[in-house]
């Protein structure tokens, strides 16, 4: 752990006024594209944050399940794209032609990343939520949708209530399969769609995707894979799995916010009206009506986020190249993290499916402590970023944590090191055994320590 002492003055306890100097965190780091272990680097590799102990400590990122820091290679690709910025598809200038070429090449890169079939479409969206909402828009009238209540809200809520069957939270992989088989067997004939979680948003457990797809196909149903938590960690092959569509987000794939993907079969997509009726989606507008494009352009109305698409492509290319080493890194850290936390008295690790592979997530509770206080203490005292709450999966949390209850989620990734894991385990143990270093109070804005010496303000980035 790298720390730098800082000189922050706090006036005497008799004086409520504190004189604070702005903290400028600096931790020595490298801007190489790979680490000495042969792993791709992220732009946050040298991020230092101030702690209540008047030190600046390197950032221990255990919030990859929410947002991943951009890969160095992704940041470089996005910067190159912005230097040659031009309109997409409708410009004759050099910059427009280059940007258009890169934008369409990004589509091919993503298709390779997900193992798309030759006639599959890759549509760029804003995120996983937007991608699944796009698919919901394209469902044939009367389609019956089947989704588990354990799904992230993005995969649970976009479908018509009247046409959706919600399956209970399963207690094992086999139970999930049985629930689906029973529901499909009792459903009427017609178009059916099964929404499958690749990896659980709350627990990180990998679902039995191949087995669930096989059951769906047995009953003639189509499938969509919520790959938001799955795609950054597991190699995907739509053709081999026979999955019809996959949705995922750039910001969980080591790319910036604002771009996502829906990839898969074209027939339902081309038969539906445009998701965004606008320029780019139109083939011809006349007094007699409008003829719409087919293919990805049909649902990419308006000026596309070309830089976001290029960033996703760069992330996909990098993850494909380093998949084996990334998997080994994450597997090692996950085992170390889970066993370390599970060994602490008063810590309960949350699981749903039981003994399943995991994408590097340990969600837990600490007896006697509000999860939001746990996460704040870890952040303030040890520069550790975790997430607390119900993780946009309220029904799952009701079943696995307790009705209305929340938990702490530690999700690791490329910005996580072995030292970070040891620091997190030690910090939780210290909290259990000795309590917080400072006294915390709860307000409408959350937990804070009145004696916190830090000035956390930063100048605006523009």
C-alpha positions as CSV (number, residue, x, y, z in Angstrom):
1,X,0.0,0.0,0.0
2,X,1.4,3.4,-1.0
3,X,0.7,6.3,1.3
4,X,1.8,9.9,1.4
5,X,1.6,12.0,4.5
6,X,-0.2,15.3,4.2
7,X,-0.2,18.4,6.4
8,X,-3.8,19.2,7.2
9,X,-4.3,21.4,10.2
10,X,-7.2,20.9,12.5
11,X,-7.9,23.6,15.1
12,X,-8.2,22.7,18.8
13,X,-11.4,20.8,19.9
14,X,-12.6,24.0,21.7
15,X,-12.8,25.8,18.3
16,X,-15.4,24.4,15.9
17,X,-13.8,26.1,12.9
18,X,-11.4,24.0,10.9
19,X,-8.8,25.4,8.6
20,X,-8.4,23.0,5.7
21,X,-6.0,23.0,2.8
22,X,-7.1,21.4,-0.5
23,X,-5.7,17.9,-0.9
24,X,-4.1,17.0,-4.2
25,X,-3.7,13.2,-4.2
26,X,-0.7,11.9,-5.9
27,X,0.5,8.3,-5.9
28,X,3.3,7.1,-8.0
29,X,2.1,4.9,-10.8
30,X,2.6,3.7,-14.4
31,X,0.8,4.5,-17.6
32,X,1.9,1.4,-19.3
33,X,-0.8,-0.6,-21.1
34,X,0.0,-3.8,-19.2
35,X,1.2,-4.5,-15.7
36,X,4.3,-6.6,-14.8
37,X,1.9,-9.5,-14.5
38,X,0.8,-9.1,-18.1
39,X,-2.6,-7.7,-17.3
40,X,-4.1,-4.7,-19.0
41,X,-3.9,-1.5,-17.0
42,X,-6.7,1.0,-16.2
43,X,-6.5,4.7,-16.1
44,X,-7.1,4.7,-12.3
45,X,-4.0,2.7,-11.6
46,X,-2.3,5.7,-10.0
47,X,-5.3,7.2,-8.2
48,X,-4.7,8.2,-4.6
49,X,-7.4,9.3,-2.2
50,X,-7.2,11.0,1.2
51,X,-8.1,9.1,4.4
52,X,-9.1,10.4,7.8
53,X,-5.7,9.4,9.0
54,X,-4.1,12.3,7.1
55,X,-2.6,10.1,4.5
56,X,-3.2,9.6,0.8
57,X,-3.6,6.0,0.0
58,X,-3.9,4.2,-3.4
59,X,-7.5,3.5,-4.2
60,X,-8.8,0.0,-3.6
61,X,-11.5,-0.5,-6.1
62,X,-14.1,-3.0,-5.1
63,X,-17.0,-1.4,-7.1
64,X,-16.4,-3.0,-10.5
65,X,-19.9,-4.4,-10.5
66,X,-21.3,-0.9,-10.8
67,X,-18.7,0.9,-12.9
68,X,-15.3,-0.2,-14.2
69,X,-12.4,2.3,-14.7
70,X,-11.5,2.6,-18.4
71,X,-8.6,0.5,-19.7
72,X,-5.6,2.5,-20.7
73,X,-6.0,1.1,-24.2
74,X,-9.6,2.2,-24.3
75,X,-8.7,5.8,-23.2
76,X,-6.1,5.9,-25.9
77,X,-8.5,4.7,-28.5
78,X,-11.1,7.2,-27.5
79,X,-8.6,10.0,-27.6
80,X,-7.5,9.0,-31.1
81,X,-11.1,8.9,-32.2
82,X,-11.8,12.4,-30.9
83,X,-8.8,13.8,-32.8
84,X,-10.4,12.6,-36.0
85,X,-13.9,13.5,-35.0
86,X,-16.5,13.6,-37.8
87,X,-20.1,12.9,-38.6
88,X,-21.0,9.3,-39.1
89,X,-22.4,8.0,-42.4
90,X,-23.5,11.3,-43.8
91,X,-20.2,13.2,-44.4
92,X,-17.8,13.2,-47.4
93,X,-14.9,14.8,-45.5
94,X,-11.9,12.9,-44.4
95,X,-12.8,13.0,-40.7
96,X,-16.3,11.7,-41.4
97,X,-15.0,8.9,-43.6
98,X,-12.5,7.8,-41.0
99,X,-15.0,8.0,-38.1
100,X,-17.6,6.1,-40.1
101,X,-15.1,3.4,-40.9
102,X,-14.1,3.0,-37.3
103,X,-17.7,3.0,-36.2
104,X,-18.6,0.1,-38.4
105,X,-15.4,-1.7,-37.6
106,X,-16.4,-1.4,-33.9
107,X,-19.6,-3.3,-34.8
108,X,-17.5,-6.1,-36.3
109,X,-15.2,-6.2,-33.2
110,X,-18.2,-6.5,-30.9
111,X,-19.7,-9.2,-33.1
112,X,-16.4,-11.2,-32.7
113,X,-16.4,-10.6,-29.0
114,X,-19.8,-12.2,-28.5
115,X,-19.4,-14.9,-31.0
116,X,-22.2,-13.6,-33.2
117,X,-23.7,-15.5,-36.1
118,X,-23.1,-14.2,-39.7
119,X,-26.6,-12.7,-39.9
120,X,-26.8,-11.3,-36.4
121,X,-27.0,-7.6,-35.8
122,X,-25.0,-5.4,-33.4
123,X,-26.9,-2.3,-32.4
124,X,-25.2,0.3,-30.3
125,X,-27.4,1.6,-27.4
126,X,-26.8,3.7,-24.3
127,X,-26.4,0.8,-21.8
128,X,-27.8,-2.5,-20.9
129,X,-31.1,-1.0,-19.7
130,X,-31.5,0.8,-23.0
131,X,-30.6,-2.4,-25.0
132,X,-33.2,-4.5,-23.2
133,X,-35.8,-1.8,-23.5
134,X,-35.1,-1.8,-27.3
135,X,-35.6,-5.5,-27.4
136,X,-38.9,-5.1,-25.5
137,X,-40.0,-2.6,-28.1
138,X,-39.3,-5.1,-30.8
139,X,-41.2,-8.1,-29.4
140,X,-44.0,-9.4,-31.6
141,X,-47.5,-8.6,-30.2
142,X,-48.6,-11.2,-27.7
143,X,-45.1,-12.4,-26.8
144,X,-44.9,-14.1,-23.4
145,X,-41.8,-13.2,-21.4
146,X,-40.3,-15.3,-18.6
147,X,-38.0,-13.7,-16.1
148,X,-36.8,-14.6,-12.6
149,X,-37.5,-12.2,-9.7
150,X,-33.8,-12.3,-9.0
151,X,-33.0,-10.3,-12.1
152,X,-31.6,-6.8,-12.1
153,X,-34.4,-4.3,-12.6
154,X,-33.1,-3.6,-16.1
155,X,-33.9,-7.2,-17.1
156,X,-37.1,-7.5,-15.0
157,X,-39.1,-4.3,-15.7
158,X,-39.0,-3.4,-19.4
159,X,-41.6,-6.1,-20.4
160,X,-45.4,-5.7,-20.5
161,X,-46.8,-6.7,-17.1
162,X,-49.7,-8.5,-18.7
163,X,-47.4,-10.7,-20.8
164,X,-44.7,-11.4,-18.2
165,X,-44.4,-14.4,-16.0
166,X,-42.1,-13.8,-13.0
167,X,-40.4,-16.9,-11.7
168,X,-39.5,-17.0,-7.9
169,X,-35.9,-16.5,-6.7
170,X,-34.4,-20.0,-7.1
171,X,-32.3,-21.6,-4.3
172,X,-30.0,-23.5,-6.6
173,X,-29.1,-23.8,-10.3
174,X,-31.2,-26.9,-10.6
175,X,-34.1,-25.1,-9.0
176,X,-33.8,-22.3,-11.6
177,X,-34.0,-24.9,-14.4
178,X,-37.0,-26.7,-12.9
179,X,-38.9,-23.4,-12.5
180,X,-38.3,-22.5,-16.1
181,X,-39.3,-25.9,-17.4
182,X,-42.5,-25.9,-15.4
183,X,-43.5,-22.4,-16.4
184,X,-42.9,-23.0,-20.1
185,X,-44.8,-26.3,-20.0
186,X,-47.8,-24.5,-18.7
187,X,-47.6,-21.6,-21.1
188,X,-49.7,-21.3,-24.3
189,X,-48.2,-21.7,-27.7
190,X,-46.8,-18.6,-29.4
191,X,-43.9,-16.3,-29.3
192,X,-42.0,-16.6,-26.0
193,X,-38.9,-15.0,-24.6
194,X,-36.8,-16.1,-21.6
195,X,-34.7,-13.5,-19.9
196,X,-31.5,-15.1,-18.5
197,X,-29.1,-13.5,-16.1
198,X,-25.5,-14.3,-17.0
199,X,-24.0,-13.5,-13.6
200,X,-26.0,-12.3,-10.6
201,X,-25.8,-8.6,-10.0
202,X,-25.9,-9.1,-6.2
203,X,-23.9,-12.2,-5.5
204,X,-21.7,-12.6,-8.7
205,X,-22.9,-16.2,-9.1
206,X,-22.8,-17.4,-12.7
207,X,-26.1,-18.9,-13.8
208,X,-26.4,-22.2,-15.7
209,X,-26.8,-20.3,-19.0
210,X,-26.3,-23.3,-21.4
211,X,-28.8,-25.5,-19.5
212,X,-31.5,-22.7,-19.3
213,X,-31.1,-22.0,-23.1
214,X,-31.5,-25.7,-23.8
215,X,-34.8,-25.8,-21.8
216,X,-36.0,-22.7,-23.6
217,X,-35.2,-24.2,-27.0
218,X,-37.0,-27.4,-26.0
219,X,-40.2,-25.4,-25.8
220,X,-39.5,-23.2,-28.8
221,X,-38.8,-20.1,-26.8
222,X,-36.2,-17.5,-27.6
223,X,-33.6,-16.2,-25.1
224,X,-31.9,-13.0,-24.2
225,X,-28.8,-12.9,-22.0
226,X,-28.4,-10.0,-19.6
227,X,-24.6,-9.9,-19.9
228,X,-23.9,-6.7,-17.9
229,X,-22.0,-8.6,-15.2
230,X,-21.2,-11.6,-17.4
231,X,-19.4,-10.1,-20.4
232,X,-16.5,-8.5,-18.6
233,X,-15.5,-11.9,-17.0
234,X,-16.7,-14.8,-19.2
235,X,-16.1,-15.6,-22.8
236,X,-19.3,-15.4,-24.8
237,X,-20.3,-17.4,-27.9
238,X,-23.8,-16.7,-29.0
239,X,-23.6,-19.2,-31.8
240,X,-22.4,-22.1,-29.6
241,X,-24.9,-21.3,-26.8
242,X,-27.7,-20.7,-29.2
243,X,-28.6,-17.5,-27.3
244,X,-30.8,-15.3,-29.5
245,X,-29.6,-11.9,-28.0
246,X,-27.2,-10.4,-25.5
247,X,-27.2,-7.0,-23.9
248,X,-24.4,-5.4,-22.0
249,X,-22.9,-2.0,-21.1
250,X,-19.6,-0.3,-21.9
251,X,-19.2,1.1,-18.4
252,X,-19.1,-2.4,-16.9
253,X,-16.6,-3.5,-19.6
254,X,-13.8,-1.0,-18.9
255,X,-15.1,1.6,-21.3
256,X,-16.7,5.0,-20.5
257,X,-20.4,5.7,-19.8
258,X,-23.0,6.2,-22.4
259,X,-22.7,3.2,-24.8
260,X,-24.1,-0.3,-24.7
261,X,-24.9,-3.2,-27.0
262,X,-27.8,-5.3,-28.1
263,X,-26.5,-8.1,-30.4
264,X,-28.4,-11.0,-31.9
265,X,-31.0,-12.2,-34.4
266,X,-32.3,-9.7,-36.9
267,X,-35.9,-10.9,-37.7
268,X,-37.8,-9.4,-34.7
269,X,-35.6,-6.3,-34.8
270,X,-36.3,-5.6,-38.5
271,X,-40.0,-6.3,-38.2
272,X,-40.5,-3.7,-35.5
273,X,-40.9,0.0,-35.9
274,X,-37.8,2.1,-35.2
275,X,-36.9,2.5,-31.5
276,X,-35.9,6.1,-32.2
277,X,-37.8,7.5,-35.3
278,X,-35.3,10.0,-36.6
279,X,-32.6,10.8,-39.1
280,X,-30.4,7.8,-39.8
281,X,-33.3,5.4,-39.3
282,X,-35.0,6.7,-42.4
283,X,-34.5,5.3,-45.9
284,X,-37.1,7.6,-47.5
285,X,-39.5,10.2,-46.3
286,X,-42.2,11.4,-48.7
287,X,-45.7,12.9,-48.5
288,X,-47.0,9.3,-48.8
289,X,-45.2,8.1,-45.7
290,X,-41.9,6.9,-44.4
291,X,-39.8,3.9,-45.4
292,X,-37.4,2.8,-42.6
293,X,-34.0,1.3,-42.8
294,X,-33.3,-2.3,-42.0
295,X,-30.3,-3.6,-40.0
296,X,-28.7,-1.7,-37.1
297,X,-29.5,1.8,-38.6
298,X,-33.2,1.1,-38.1
299,X,-32.8,1.5,-34.3
300,X,-29.9,3.9,-34.1
301,X,-31.8,7.1,-35.0
302,X,-30.0,10.4,-34.6
303,X,-26.2,10.9,-34.4
304,X,-24.7,7.8,-32.8
305,X,-22.2,7.8,-30.0
306,X,-19.3,6.8,-32.3
307,X,-16.6,7.5,-29.7
308,X,-18.5,5.2,-27.2
309,X,-18.8,2.5,-29.8
310,X,-15.1,2.7,-30.6
311,X,-14.3,2.6,-26.8
312,X,-16.4,-0.5,-26.4
313,X,-14.6,-2.1,-29.4
314,X,-11.3,-1.3,-27.8
315,X,-12.4,-2.9,-24.6
316,X,-13.7,-6.0,-26.3
317,X,-10.4,-6.4,-28.3
318,X,-8.3,-6.0,-25.1
319,X,-10.4,-8.4,-23.0
320,X,-10.3,-11.0,-25.8
321,X,-6.6,-10.8,-26.0
322,X,-6.1,-11.2,-22.2
323,X,-9.0,-13.3,-21.3
324,X,-7.0,-16.2,-19.8
325,X,-4.8,-14.0,-17.6
326,X,-7.7,-11.9,-16.5
327,X,-9.6,-15.0,-15.5
328,X,-6.7,-16.3,-13.4
329,X,-6.2,-12.9,-11.7
330,X,-9.9,-12.6,-10.8
331,X,-10.2,-16.2,-9.6
332,X,-7.2,-15.9,-7.3
333,X,-8.4,-12.7,-5.8
334,X,-12.0,-13.9,-5.4
335,X,-11.0,-17.0,-3.5
336,X,-8.7,-14.9,-1.2
337,X,-11.5,-12.3,-0.6
338,X,-14.3,-14.7,0.0
339,X,-12.4,-17.0,2.4
340,X,-11.0,-13.9,4.3
341,X,-14.4,-12.3,4.8
342,X,-16.2,-15.6,5.6
343,X,-13.7,-16.3,8.4
344,X,-14.6,-13.1,10.3
345,X,-17.1,-13.6,13.2
346,X,-20.2,-11.6,12.6
347,X,-19.8,-11.4,8.8
348,X,-22.4,-13.3,6.6
349,X,-21.7,-13.8,2.9
350,X,-24.9,-13.6,0.8
351,X,-25.5,-16.4,-1.7
352,X,-28.5,-17.6,-3.7
353,X,-27.6,-20.5,-5.9
354,X,-25.0,-22.1,-3.6
355,X,-21.8,-23.7,-5.0
356,X,-21.5,-21.9,-8.3
357,X,-18.6,-20.2,-10.2
358,X,-18.4,-16.5,-9.5
359,X,-17.3,-13.4,-11.4
360,X,-15.5,-11.9,-8.4
361,X,-18.3,-10.6,-6.2
362,X,-18.6,-11.0,-2.4
363,X,-21.7,-9.5,-0.9
364,X,-21.9,-9.5,2.9
365,X,-23.5,-8.1,6.0
366,X,-21.8,-7.3,9.3
367,X,-23.7,-8.0,12.5
368,X,-24.7,-4.8,14.3
369,X,-23.7,-2.4,11.5
370,X,-25.8,-0.6,8.9
371,X,-24.3,-1.6,5.5
372,X,-24.1,2.0,4.5
373,X,-22.0,2.8,7.6
374,X,-19.7,-0.2,6.8
375,X,-19.1,1.2,3.3
376,X,-18.5,4.7,4.5
377,X,-16.0,3.6,7.2
378,X,-14.1,1.5,4.6
379,X,-13.9,4.5,2.3
380,X,-13.0,7.1,4.9
381,X,-10.4,5.1,6.8
382,X,-8.8,2.8,4.2
383,X,-9.6,4.3,0.8
384,X,-11.6,1.2,-0.1
385,X,-14.6,1.6,-2.5
386,X,-17.4,-0.9,-2.0
387,X,-21.1,-0.5,-2.7
388,X,-24.0,-0.8,-0.3
389,X,-27.8,-1.0,-0.8
390,X,-30.1,-3.3,-2.7
391,X,-28.3,-3.1,-6.0
392,X,-31.3,-2.6,-8.3
393,X,-32.5,-6.1,-7.4
394,X,-35.0,-5.5,-4.6
395,X,-36.8,-8.8,-4.9
396,X,-33.6,-10.8,-4.8
397,X,-32.4,-8.8,-1.7
398,X,-35.8,-9.4,0.0
399,X,-35.3,-13.2,-0.5
400,X,-31.5,-13.5,0.2
401,X,-30.8,-10.7,2.7
402,X,-34.1,-9.9,4.3
403,X,-37.3,-8.0,3.4
404,X,-36.3,-4.3,3.1
405,X,-32.7,-5.2,4.1
406,X,-29.5,-4.1,2.3
407,X,-25.9,-5.4,2.2
408,X,-22.4,-4.5,1.2
409,X,-21.0,-5.6,-2.2
410,X,-17.3,-6.0,-2.9
411,X,-16.8,-6.6,-6.6
412,X,-13.2,-6.9,-7.9
413,X,-11.6,-6.6,-11.3
414,X,-8.6,-5.4,-13.1
415,X,-8.1,-2.4,-10.8
416,X,-8.0,-4.7,-7.7
417,X,-4.8,-6.1,-6.3
418,X,-3.9,-8.7,-3.7
419,X,-2.9,-5.9,-1.3
420,X,-6.4,-4.4,-1.8
421,X,-8.0,-7.7,-0.9
422,X,-5.9,-8.0,2.3
423,X,-6.6,-4.4,3.2
424,X,-10.4,-4.9,2.8
425,X,-10.4,-8.1,4.9
426,X,-8.2,-6.5,7.6
427,X,-10.5,-3.4,7.7
428,X,-13.6,-5.4,8.1
429,X,-12.0,-7.4,10.9
430,X,-10.9,-4.2,12.6
431,X,-14.3,-2.7,12.4
432,X,-15.9,-5.9,13.9
433,X,-13.3,-6.0,16.7
434,X,-12.7,-2.4,17.5
435,X,-15.4,-0.3,15.7
436,X,-14.7,2.8,13.6
437,X,-11.7,5.1,14.2
438,X,-14.0,8.1,14.4
439,X,-17.6,8.7,15.6
440,X,-20.1,8.8,12.8
441,X,-23.5,10.4,12.7
442,X,-26.3,9.7,10.2
443,X,-28.1,12.5,8.3
444,X,-30.3,12.7,5.2
445,X,-27.1,12.6,3.2
446,X,-25.8,9.4,4.8
447,X,-23.0,8.7,7.4
448,X,-20.3,11.2,8.2
449,X,-17.8,11.8,10.9
450,X,-17.8,15.4,12.4
451,X,-14.1,15.1,13.2
452,X,-13.2,14.2,9.6
453,X,-10.2,16.4,8.8
454,X,-10.4,16.2,5.0
455,X,-11.4,18.7,2.4
456,X,-12.8,16.5,-0.4
457,X,-13.6,19.3,-2.8
458,X,-11.9,19.1,-6.2
459,X,-11.9,21.7,-8.9
460,X,-14.3,21.2,-11.8
461,X,-12.6,19.3,-14.6
462,X,-13.4,22.1,-17.1
